[in-house]
Amino acid sequence: MAGKLPSRFSRIWSASAVSALGDGVYFAAVPLLALTLTRNPIMLGAMEACALLPWLFFGMLGGALVDRWDRRRTMVIADLCRFSLLVLVTALIAAGAVDIYFLFVVVFLLGIGQVFFDTASVAFLPEVLDRDLDTLQVANSRLQGAQQAFGGFVGPPVGSLLFGLGRAVPILGDAVSFLFSSLTIWSLPKSAPKPAKPRGSLLREAREGAAFLFGNRLLVGLSLRPAVGNFAFLGASAVLVLYVKETLHLGTTAYGIYLTANAIGALGGSAVAPRLAGKLGTGGTLTLTAVVEAVSLLGIGLSPNAWTAGIGEMVLGAAMGATMGLGPAVRQAIVPDHLMGRVAATGRLIALCAGPVGALFGGWLANVAGLRAPFIAGAGILAVMAVVAARLTSNTRIEAALAEAAGRRERETSQEQEQEQGQGQDRGQKQAQAVEQAVEANVAADAVAMA
């Protein structure tokens, strides 16, 4: 039944939820740990950069490797490596043997693990759930909800609380989350073995994935949404703390509460996204969320007080949550399995590269035009994206892509069956020839014996 999730999905959800909790703990604790090692803003910024550098260096190559390897095993190994690393870090923190430069290395290595795990997980989900779009939309929306609930709500305050118990405690907690995730994923059934295909160089295979993405307008549209969104949202986020404190006149505690509005909205948006897609179509829903993102960001920038800005943040989060549940599902439904890792990694790299540029733009614009300017400019950029989304990710284009993908899978299945039949016939002929040769040998032996 379309949209109904198999029982084994509960294990994927559990692994994702616990891992998201660990991520929330980590993202709260690591900056606090860094502050105990340095007060230099440049050093703190460099640590943030270390988390993004693995995607720049290894993103596309990692996607090519994921398409070569068993995705389930890749996820397990990535989690076990991160578990082992954090256990080591916990011991070193307890021994007082950690400095800021060592923390740079740890963040970078954890980022490499994230590259392989995230890319493999995107490619692995269709193997578990098949390629039905409705099912993938429900699954991705529930996973997105788990990310928001455990990574956005529960994890950060737990991380801060654990840090108060000891610098090493939240790091050990994150390590345990990786161990749980790896064991849960390992308990899933093994994927069917894939037919061997000739391999080229990693660079050539990575380019093949990028070429497939850029050669498909629907995939271009699905990749532009998060890229343009990151540019606009991070441009506004770069000055959000100043905007909230100096323009909306909120205190520190109220600012923390304000930040939860976006996460609350995202949780609700991810929950209703599959039902919206069922009524409006996936393309229609993606267009709607693009319009809502533009209007809500404009509303935040023009808000006369914190209440209306908070409502705008909640609506913005809802649109973002729905988009992050539906967009990946379409990609998983239409991209060939042997290219899934590379296409996912290329899209992720595009989105991540746009974010820092947007943050720099937002900071510059606020400096020359005021704190409201990044929100208003971002809304304009998102409005243009809404028009583009209406064309590139329309219902008609998605339905055509789904039909093409279904036809391609049918042809591939037919070719595999023909190859198996051919191999069976070859084996039968070889067995018959062996029997004939054995009979001829026996006849010859009998003739020699009679002579």
Secondary structure, 3 states (H helix, E strand, C coil): CCCCCCCCHHHHHHHHHHHHHHHHHHHHHHHHHHHCCCCCHHHHHHHHHHHHHHHHHHHHHHHHHHHHCCHHHHHHHHHHHHHHHHHHHHHHHHCCCCCHHHHHHHHHHHHHHHHHHHHHHHHHHHHHHCCCHHHHHHHHHHHHHHHHHHHHHHHHHHHHHHHHHCCCHHHHHHHHHHHHHHHHHHCCCCCCCCCCCCCCCHHHHHHHHHHHHHCCHHHHHHHHHHHHHHHHHHHHHCCHHHHHHHHCCCCHHHHHHHHHHHHHHHHHHHHHHHHHHHHHCHHHHHHHHHHHHHHHHHHHHHCCCHHHHHHHHHHHHHHHHHHHHHHHHHHHHHCCHHHHHHHHHHHHHHHHHHHHHHHHHHHHHHHHHCCCHHHHHHHHHHHHHHHHHHHHCCHHHHHHHHHHHHHHHHHHHHHHHHHHHHHHHHHHHHHHHHHHHHHHHHHHHHHHHHC
